[in-house]
């Protein structure tokens, strides 16, 4: 599941109260923080408050949106297990 720049932009400009970007059932969604309990198993990616703290109150370029999306996508992937340690 990849988070897109559009998902980040939607988080910034949605009218949803206290919005949070989550991954739920393989899809990125913007939900109200109050509704998180209705989505068991959802992975919280970032809230608008956290994002604004990070980037400030400004319009982001397409490149900045995509860079944030790539970072968030990477952070929500399960860790890659190390290769097996075979005896030498």
N, C-alpha and C positions, 0 to 999 in steps of 0.2 A: 504494500500500500504506500503510495507516494503522496505526500502533502504538496500542494501546488502553491504558487504565488497568489493565485486567486483565493485559495483558502485563507492565507494570511491577510489579504486585503479584505475579505469578508469579515474576518475577526475584528479588524480595525474599524469597519464602518457599519456593522450590523446594528440594528435597533434592539436586538435581544438584550434584556437587562443582565448585567454582570456576565458577559459572554466568555465562554471557555471553548477552545478548540480541542476536540477529542477524536480519537480513532475508536470506532465502535463497529464491530462486525466487518472489519476491513474497509470501512469508509470514513473519511474525514467529515466531521459534523461540528457545527457551532451550536452549543446548547447553553442555557442559563446555568450558572453554578448551582442554583437551587434545584435543578432537575437532574443533577449528576446521579443521584440515587436511583433514578428510573432507568439507568443504562448500566446494569451490572457488567463488569468486564471491560468497560471503556477505559482506554488509556488517555489520561489527561496530558495534552501536549503543552499548552500554554494558555494563560488567560490574557484578555486584552490589557488588564492592569499590568501584568508582568511584561508584556510586549512593549507597552508605552514606556515603562520604566527603562527598558533596554534601548529603545530607539528614539525616544522623545516624541513630542507632539509635532510631527512633520509628515509630509507626504513622502512615501518611499518610492524609489525608482523601480522599474521592472527588474533590474539586476539585483537590487537589494531584497525585493520580495522573493525572487527565485533562490537567492543565497540563504535566506532564512528558511525557506521551504525545504531546501536540501539538508540543512542542518537539523531541522525538526524531523525530517524523514529518517535520517540516520539515527537520531536519538530514540526513535520508536521501534527500530528493528531489534529483533532478539540478537543477543551476542553470538558471534560465530565461534563455535567451539574450536579449541586448538587442535592441530593434527595429532593423531596418536603418537605417543613416544615409543617407537619400536626399539627393541634391543639392538645395540650396535654390533 
